């Protein structure tokens, strides 16, 4: 039950359902699929989110 609840808060690729890799610094956060299907860039100070799908 706990693992199911935890999986709801993990970001996953919409194509292959793999867990996304996360890199972040003070200006941005980048989440990307290990197979390069999906990338999401979030710029917190600008309130902008950019999504790339391949």
Secondary structure, 3 states (H helix, E strand, C coil): CHHHHHHCCCCECCCCCCECEEEECCCCEEEECCCCCEEEEEEHHHCEEEEEEC
